[in-house]
Amino acid sequence: MNYKETLDWMFNKLPMYQTQGATAYRKDITNTVLLARHLGNPEAQLNCIHVAGTNGKGSTSHLLASILQEAGYKVGLYTSPHLKDYRERIAINGEYISEEYVCDFIERNKTFFEANNLSFFEMTVGLAFDYFAHSATDINIIEVGMGGRLDSTNIITPLVSVITNIGLDHTQFLGDTLEAIAGEKAGIIKAGVPVVIGEYVQETKPVFLNKAKEMNSEIYFASDIIGTTYPAGLIGDYQEQNKKTVIQTIRILQQQGKYIITEDDIKTGFLNVIKNTHLQGRWQQLGNNPKIICDTAHNSHGLKITLHQLEKENFRKLHIVLGVVNDKNLDEIMPLFPKEAKYYFCKPDIPRGLDAEILQKKAAGFDLVGQTFHSVSNAYQAAKENADSKDLIYVGGSTFVVAEIL
């Protein structure tokens, strides 16, 4: 199979949460353990930092990778989902895995994948571990897909575990309370491995403390320890807490003595994060006159911060291109959006996308008024045609909406 045929097989023949939702969720990591054994346990060869959390995982992971690249190391970075190119998920020093490696890996292991009914995510995690081990990386930043305890990435024993924050997201899988979700995320805490907590609330702190005590793991609450940070290429108010989390994680690596990381490496890593890792979609400005901002925030925890930042912008009129997936809790997120904006409702082009008409009707119940469009691109084009130079266009609601306009 060529690259396109390989991707079509991966996306269409196997279950994938990104497009299917609940039916693709696996409630144990048995398959991942089987796959790792089949591949010769490449994860055992890797030095890793494991990053979980409701929001900020991607930014935190990319910032860590950028700093370690500036320090001169060969850094593997595994993240999900991708925005435009599947290969974004697996990179070394900002260079995506080759199409040839993806094709070869699938071809070599296709019989095993089919025999064991491996999911898209399980295969991709196996591919990442195999690629990083084959490439002899110095260190790898591994982002959890969803949850932690039962996530396919949770077969590694990292140098440091990181949990950015806890919010109500994926409640049908992880639990409907902050304590329950924190318990799932805390599942990445390993025996004797230090853990950094980016943010906590009253309900989640005891969960983290108890798990760290059980695992004899030293725990660090970054928000309580780190004061000032450094400027970064990632703008957006929410990045301040991510930067604190990153600095505390780097401090632990420095203490461990395995890696030499200077203060200049941290500063330049922050500033060069987009150039080093090609991260997109985080309070990203796409145009001026009118100003156009896109952001992948998609749950109440992330949207509260992003929409609060939107209020600080200067504009004559606000235009919002909005689309969501069909398992989103609209009663929770709709009240966060400004009533005075003009809305352009659309459906992201995936099976899980919520029909624009349903979104429009639900939004109307919260006094959010606008038109529906057949596609994200049509909605985006209409917003650009209607906005004048002093207006602001915001595109968001879903990672998949942002992906379609980038």
Disulfide bonds with the S-S distance in Angstrom:
none
